[in-house]
Amino acid sequence: MFNLRFAGYSPRLRDRDWVALFRAVEDLYATPVMLDDLPLHVFPILDRLIEADSAAYSEVNNKERRMRGWISRIDAGFPAALRHYDRIKDNHEFSRRDPAIRGGLPRLITDFISIQQYRETELYRDVLRPYGVEWFLDGITTSLQGSEIITFVFWRSGRRNFSERERAFLALLQPHLQRVHELARLRTLHREHPPSTKDLLRWSLTSREAEVLHWVARGKSNGEVAIILGLREQTIKNHLHAIFLKLDVKSRPAAILKTLRMPRRSSRELGVLVEN
């Protein structure tokens, strides 16, 4: 479930930290959300692991020159501060991001310069300090289709920097945040209409397996699918095990992701948008 792809990085986490991470992953996938609702779904979960005064989320598509974002705290002067940051960011090493390393280890300001040097920068003096920001932690990844840069940023006031434990939480969750983003994108694209059971039969599923996968892809729990199909919950679990084998996936989110990406032969009947 967790894969540390960062060379030389070995976070020291306690047993209770791993329990908290597993619960966070379960909660990330538990509720089907659309793209517009993604930040409101994700940040309360991250808030249990990373203590911050404010947080922000952004998606940037440089090819289409499109950006969308969310921030947890805004006052009247903040947009001007962001414009100021955009003008000066290339003057600072920690603001210049190499596309080749996106998706790497989340970054702290102290990875690049000392605290004293940081507090002498224009970024700190004119952009961050007026809003009570002393520290930040950011994680950068790309969308699964590779077209967008996704950034999660956390800000904190006071004397305490973000910890290596908090950095590890964000690092370990990045692949799951990436996948949850893709699920939200596909749900938004298809307006929660996964492939029909007729489409799913093309994967050599039985009629019953196709029905189970159809409802699972719509965000239904095993218990809900059991009620809809008039079956026992254990029977649904058995069908899912067989479905995972046929789809060559190892988890429920991976099965849903593969299902939502499936080309729609019967899309005209469903009246949904087809992704090429």
C-alpha positions as CSV (number, residue, x, y, z in Angstrom):
1,M,0.0,0.0,0.0
2,F,2.8,2.4,0.8
3,N,5.9,2.7,-1.4
4,L,8.9,4.8,-0.6
5,R,10.3,5.8,-3.9
6,F,12.6,8.4,-2.5
7,A,16.3,7.3,-2.5
8,G,17.9,7.5,0.9
9,Y,14.7,8.5,2.7
10,S,13.7,6.2,5.6
11,P,11.1,7.8,7.8
12,R,10.9,6.6,11.4
13,L,7.2,6.0,12.2
14,R,5.7,4.4,15.2
15,D,3.1,1.7,15.1
16,R,0.3,4.2,15.9
17,D,1.5,6.3,12.9
18,W,1.1,3.4,10.5
19,V,-2.4,2.8,11.9
20,A,-3.3,6.4,11.3
21,L,-1.9,6.2,7.7
22,F,-4.0,3.1,7.0
23,R,-7.1,4.8,8.3
24,A,-6.4,7.8,6.2
25,V,-6.1,5.7,3.1
26,E,-9.3,4.0,3.8
27,D,-11.1,7.3,4.3
28,L,-9.6,8.8,1.1
29,Y,-11.2,6.0,-1.0
30,A,-14.4,5.6,1.1
31,T,-16.4,8.5,-0.3
32,P,-16.8,9.0,-4.1
33,V,-16.3,12.7,-4.9
34,M,-16.3,14.9,-8.0
35,L,-13.3,17.0,-8.8
36,D,-14.7,20.2,-7.4
37,D,-15.3,18.5,-4.1
38,L,-11.9,16.9,-3.9
39,P,-10.1,19.4,-1.6
40,L,-13.0,19.5,0.9
41,H,-12.8,15.7,1.0
42,V,-9.0,15.4,1.2
43,F,-8.0,18.1,3.6
44,P,-10.0,17.0,6.7
45,I,-8.3,13.6,6.4
46,L,-4.8,15.2,6.0
47,D,-5.6,17.5,8.9
48,R,-5.5,14.5,11.2
49,L,-1.9,13.8,10.3
50,I,-0.4,17.3,9.5
51,E,-1.0,20.2,11.9
52,A,-1.4,23.4,9.9
53,D,-3.0,26.8,10.2
54,S,-4.0,26.9,6.6
55,A,-3.6,24.7,3.5
56,A,-4.0,25.0,-0.3
57,Y,-4.5,22.8,-3.3
58,S,-3.8,23.5,-6.9
59,E,-4.0,21.8,-10.3
60,V,-1.9,23.4,-13.1
61,N,-2.1,22.4,-16.8
62,N,0.6,24.3,-18.5
63,K,-0.3,23.0,-22.0
64,E,-3.8,24.4,-21.7
65,R,-2.8,27.3,-19.6
66,R,-5.4,26.4,-17.0
67,M,-5.2,26.5,-13.2
68,R,-7.7,25.7,-10.5
69,G,-7.1,25.8,-6.8
70,W,-8.5,25.9,-3.2
71,I,-7.2,27.6,-0.1
72,S,-8.5,27.2,3.4
73,R,-8.0,30.8,4.6
74,I,-8.3,34.0,2.5
75,D,-8.4,37.6,3.5
76,A,-8.7,40.7,1.4
77,G,-4.9,41.1,0.7
78,F,-4.1,37.5,0.0
79,P,-4.7,37.6,-3.9
80,A,-2.2,40.5,-4.1
81,A,0.3,38.5,-2.0
82,L,0.0,35.6,-4.4
83,R,0.6,37.9,-7.4
84,H,3.7,39.3,-5.6
85,Y,4.9,35.7,-5.0
86,D,4.4,34.8,-8.7
87,R,6.7,37.8,-9.6
88,I,9.6,36.8,-7.3
89,K,9.3,33.0,-7.0
90,D,12.1,32.3,-9.6
91,N,14.5,34.2,-7.4
92,H,14.4,31.4,-4.9
93,E,15.8,27.9,-5.4
94,F,13.0,26.3,-3.4
95,S,10.4,27.8,-5.8
96,R,12.0,26.5,-9.0
97,R,10.6,23.1,-9.7
98,D,12.3,20.7,-12.1
99,P,9.6,18.6,-13.9
100,A,11.9,15.6,-13.7
101,I,11.6,15.5,-9.9
102,R,7.9,16.2,-9.5
103,G,6.3,13.6,-7.4
104,G,9.4,13.4,-5.2
105,L,9.9,14.0,-1.5
106,P,7.7,16.8,-0.1
107,R,9.8,19.9,0.7
108,L,10.5,22.1,3.7
109,I,12.0,25.5,3.4
110,T,14.9,24.4,5.5
111,D,15.9,21.8,2.9
112,F,17.4,24.7,0.9
113,I,18.5,27.5,3.2
114,S,19.0,28.3,6.9
115,I,16.2,29.8,8.9
116,Q,18.2,33.1,9.2
117,Q,18.6,33.2,5.4
118,Y,15.0,32.4,4.9
119,R,13.9,35.3,7.1
120,E,15.9,37.7,5.1
121,T,14.2,36.8,1.8
122,E,11.7,39.0,0.1
123,L,9.4,36.0,0.0
124,Y,9.3,35.8,3.8
125,R,9.3,39.6,4.5
126,D,6.7,40.7,2.0
127,V,4.6,37.7,1.2
128,L,4.5,35.2,4.0
129,R,5.2,37.1,7.3
130,P,2.3,39.6,6.9
131,Y,-0.1,36.7,6.9
132,G,1.5,34.9,9.9
133,V,3.2,32.3,7.8
134,E,6.5,31.1,9.2
135,W,6.8,27.6,7.8
136,F,5.5,25.6,4.9
137,L,5.4,22.0,3.6
138,D,4.5,21.2,0.0
139,G,4.1,18.0,-1.9
140,I,4.1,18.0,-5.7
141,T,3.0,15.2,-8.0
142,T,1.5,14.9,-11.5
143,S,-2.0,13.6,-12.4
144,L,-2.0,10.0,-13.5
145,Q,-2.6,11.0,-17.1
146,G,0.5,13.3,-16.8
147,S,-1.2,16.5,-18.0
148,E,-1.5,18.4,-14.7
149,I,0.8,19.3,-11.8
150,I,-1.0,18.8,-8.5
151,T,0.3,20.6,-5.4
152,F,-0.7,20.3,-1.7
153,V,0.7,23.1,0.5
154,F,0.5,23.5,4.3
155,W,1.4,26.6,6.2
156,R,2.1,27.1,9.9
157,S,2.8,30.1,12.2
158,G,4.8,30.1,15.4
159,R,8.3,28.7,16.1
160,R,7.8,25.1,15.2
161,N,8.7,23.8,11.8
162,F,6.9,20.9,10.2
163,S,8.4,17.6,11.4
164,E,9.9,14.7,9.5
165,R,7.0,12.7,10.7
166,E,4.6,15.0,9.0
167,R,6.7,15.1,5.8
168,A,6.6,11.2,5.8
169,F,2.8,11.2,6.1
170,L,2.5,13.4,3.0
171,A,5.2,11.5,1.1
172,L,3.5,8.1,1.8
173,L,0.0,9.5,0.9
174,Q,1.1,11.2,-2.4
175,P,0.4,8.1,-4.6
176,H,-3.0,7.7,-3.0
177,L,-3.8,11.4,-3.4
178,Q,-2.8,11.1,-7.1
179,R,-5.1,8.1,-7.5
180,V,-8.0,9.7,-5.7
181,H,-7.6,12.8,-8.0
182,E,-7.8,10.5,-11.0
183,L,-11.0,8.8,-9.7
184,A,-12.6,12.2,-9.1
185,R,-11.6,13.3,-12.6
186,L,-13.1,10.3,-14.2
187,R,-16.3,10.5,-12.1
188,T,-16.6,14.1,-13.1
189,L,-16.0,13.3,-16.8
190,H,-18.6,10.5,-16.8
191,R,-21.0,12.1,-14.2
192,E,-20.9,9.0,-12.1
193,H,-22.0,6.7,-14.9
194,P,-19.5,3.9,-15.2
195,P,-19.6,1.4,-18.1
196,S,-22.8,-0.5,-18.3
197,T,-22.9,-4.2,-17.5
198,K,-23.0,-4.8,-21.2
199,D,-19.6,-3.0,-21.6
200,L,-18.1,-4.9,-18.7
201,L,-19.0,-8.3,-20.2
202,R,-16.2,-7.6,-22.7
203,W,-13.7,-8.4,-19.9
204,S,-15.0,-12.0,-19.7
205,L,-16.9,-11.3,-16.5
206,T,-20.0,-13.2,-15.7
207,S,-23.3,-11.4,-15.8
208,R,-23.3,-11.2,-12.0
209,E,-19.7,-10.1,-11.8
210,A,-20.5,-7.3,-14.3
211,E,-23.4,-6.2,-12.1
212,V,-21.3,-6.2,-9.0
213,L,-18.5,-4.2,-10.6
214,H,-21.0,-1.7,-12.1
215,W,-22.3,-0.8,-8.7
216,V,-18.9,-0.8,-7.0
217,A,-17.7,1.6,-9.6
218,R,-20.6,3.9,-8.7
219,G,-19.3,4.0,-5.1
220,K,-21.5,1.5,-3.5
221,S,-20.3,-0.5,-0.5
222,N,-20.4,-4.3,-0.4
223,G,-23.4,-4.1,1.8
224,E,-25.2,-1.7,-0.5
225,V,-24.5,-3.9,-3.5
226,A,-25.7,-6.9,-1.7
227,I,-29.0,-5.2,-1.0
228,I,-29.4,-4.0,-4.6
229,L,-28.7,-7.4,-6.0
230,G,-30.5,-9.4,-3.3
231,L,-27.3,-11.3,-2.3
232,R,-25.3,-11.9,0.8
233,E,-22.4,-9.6,1.5
234,Q,-20.0,-12.5,1.6
235,T,-21.1,-13.4,-1.9
236,I,-20.3,-9.9,-3.1
237,K,-16.8,-10.3,-1.6
238,N,-16.4,-13.6,-3.4
239,H,-17.4,-11.9,-6.7
240,L,-15.0,-9.1,-6.1
241,H,-12.1,-11.5,-5.6
242,A,-12.9,-13.2,-8.9
243,I,-13.2,-9.7,-10.6
244,F,-9.8,-8.6,-9.3
245,L,-8.2,-11.7,-10.8
246,K,-9.8,-11.2,-14.2
247,L,-8.9,-7.5,-14.2
248,D,-5.4,-8.2,-12.9
249,V,-5.7,-5.7,-10.1
250,K,-5.1,-6.0,-6.4
251,S,-7.5,-3.5,-4.8
252,R,-10.9,-2.0,-5.0
253,P,-9.7,1.5,-6.0
254,A,-7.6,0.0,-8.8
255,A,-10.6,-2.0,-10.0
256,I,-12.7,1.2,-10.0
257,L,-10.0,3.2,-11.7
258,K,-9.7,0.6,-14.5
259,T,-13.5,0.5,-14.8
260,L,-13.9,4.2,-15.2
261,R,-11.2,4.4,-17.8
262,M,-12.9,1.7,-19.9
263,P,-14.0,2.8,-23.4
264,R,-17.7,2.9,-23.7
265,R,-19.2,0.9,-26.5
266,S,-22.7,1.5,-25.3
267,S,-22.1,5.1,-24.3
268,R,-24.8,6.4,-26.6
269,E,-27.3,4.4,-24.7
270,L,-26.0,5.8,-21.4
271,G,-25.8,9.4,-22.7
272,V,-22.4,10.0,-21.1
273,L,-19.2,11.6,-22.3
274,V,-16.6,9.2,-23.8
275,E,-12.9,9.7,-23.1
276,N,-10.7,8.9,-26.0
